Amino acid sequence: MTDDENEPLLDDDNRHHTYTSLHSYITTNDSHPRTSSSTTFATGEKLLSGRYESLDYECDESEIAHMEEKRLGYRYTRRLIILKWLIMLLIGICTGLIAVFVDFSVKNLTKFKFSYVQNKLDICLSEHCLFKPYLAWIGINICMVLVAGFLILWEPVARGSGIPQVKCYLNGVAVPHVLRLKTLIAKVLSVIFAVSGGLAVGKEGPM
């Protein structure tokens, strides 16, 4: 190896010194004030988290809770377990009935739409007014979609598939206005009219 190869690429005076002590790094960073964006983000995060209630699904392991369970006895615990299973059974039955109602309504509304347009088309084939069935098709779809849109304006929580809200609730975040009758009615009817109106949506997610 030659002497040229042993020489460094930069002299000692021209080298970049990138190492600093940990104490000086912390002192330098602490001396700078926090920016307003970080403060705004923290404040916004507190405001956002303050809107939602946290649910706790963990089993209570305190001695007081165990003493209370012993005091109530085995019959109370067994009755509580049976009630939980009955509630799950009722939820499953209600979900199935709602799914049948949605499917039945979508099929009948779609059948009405197609039959009405077909009648207009049969009449206009001889009268040479094929634009009327086309306008009827567009008008029916617009009316159904508008009904679905007004239902969402009536209850905004019912928008979308509802899957994120259910996941949040199952993970312990109580999203406001999710579990109430108004949301259920708006969700069911908006799904029926949106699917019947020809939108690229489905009823599988909300179910």
N, C-alpha and C positions, 0 to 999 in steps of 0.2 A: 504494500500500500504506500503510495507516494505521500509527500508532505502536504500536497494540495488537498488530498482526500481527507487528511486528518484535521485540516483547518475547519472550524465551524462556519456555517453559512453566514451568520451574523456575529458581529463583534459583541463583546460584553456590554458595551455602552449602547448598542442598538437593539438589544434583545428586549422583548416585551415582557415585563414583569406583571403577571396576572394574579399572583398569590397575595392575599391579604389576610390578616388575622381575623379570627372569628369575632373577637371583641370589637374591633374597629368596624366590622361589617354590621353588627347588630346596633352599635351606637349610631352609625351613619343612617341606617334605615329608620331607627326610632326618632331621629331628629327631624325627619321630613313629616309634615302633617298629612293626615289621611285626606284623600280626595273626596269631593262631594259625591262622586258617583258611587263609591263604595258605601258611604253613609246612606245615600238614597236607596241603594239596593238592600241594605240591611233593614231599613225602615219599611220598604215595600214588602220584604219577606215577612216581617212581623205582622204587617197588616193583612197579608194574604193568609198566613197561618192562623191568625186570630179569627178568621171567618169559619173555620172548620173545627169540629169537635173530635177529639181522639177517643177511640173506643179501645178498651182493654179486654182482650180475650184470654189473657193468661189466667191460669188457675191460681187462686189465692192460696199461698203456702204459709200464711201466718198461723200462729197457735190459736189466736182468737177465732179465726174462721173454722179451724178444725174442731174447736170446742163447741162452736155453734152447730156444726153439722152433727156432732155426737148428741147434742141436746135435742135437736129436731128428730133424730131417729132415722131408722132405715126406711120406714114407710114413706116419710116425706121425700127422701132422696129417690126412692123408686117411683113415686108419683111424679116427681119433677122430670125424671128421665122419660117416662111414658108420655108426658105432655110435650116434651121436645120432639119426640118421634111423631106424635100426632100432628104437630105444627108442620113438620117437614112433609108429612103425607098430604096435608091440606094444601101446602104450597105447590107440591107437584101436581095435584089434581087441578087446582086453579090455573096453573100455567098451561096444562094440557087443554083445558076448556077454552082458555083465551086463544091458544094457537088454533084450535078448531074454528072458533068464531072468526079470527082474522083470515084464515084460508077460505072459509065459506063466503065471507063478504067480498074478498078480492075476486074470487071466481065469478060471483054473481054480478058485480059491478063491471068486470071485464066482459062478461057475456052480454050485458046490456049495451055496453059501448059498441062492441062488434056488431051486434044485431041491428042497432040503430043505424050505424054507418052502412051496413049491408043493404038495409031497406032503402036508404037514400041513394045508394049506388045503383040498385035495380031500377029505381024510378028514373034516375038521370041518364041511364044508358040509352033510353029511347028519347028523352027530351034534350039530350046533348048539353047537360049542365053538370059535368063531372067535377067542377070546382066546388059544388055544394057539399058532397060527401067529404072532400078534403077539409073544407072549413069546419064541418061538423066534427070531424076527427080532432082537429086542433082545438076547437072550442071546448069539447068535453074534457080533453086532457088538461087544458089550462084551468078549467073550473075545479077539477079534482086536485090539482097541484096547489091552487090558491087556498082551498079548504085546508089542506095539510099545512101550508105555510101559516095560516091564521091560527091554527091550533098550536103551533110552536110559539107564535107570538103570545098566545094566551098562557102557555106554560113553557118558558125557555129551557128548563131542565130536561124536557123530553126530546130535545134535538139530538141528532146523531144516533149511533147504534145503542148507546147506553152501557156498552161493555166497560169503558174506563170508569164510569161511576160505580158499577157493581164491583169491579176489582178494588177500587178505593175503599168501598164499604167493607168488603171481606178482609181487607188488610188493616182495618181499624180506623179508617177516616170516615166520619159521618158527614157526607156531602149534604148540604141543606136541600130540602124539598125533594129528595129522591124517593123516599118511601112514603108516598101519600096518594090518595085516590085521584086527585087532580092530575098528577103526573101520569098515572096509569091510563086514565081516559085519554089524555092528549097523546100519549105514546101509541096506544092501540089504534085510535082513529086516524092519526097522522100516517101511520104505517099503511093502513088500508087504502087511504086516498092517494098516497105517494106511489105505491106499487100499482094501483089501478090506473093512475094517471100516466104511466109509462116512464117514470123516472128510473134511472139505473141504480136502484136500491133493492134491498130484500128484507124479508121478515125474519131471517134466521138469527141475525145479531140481536135484535131486541128480545127474541124469545129466550 
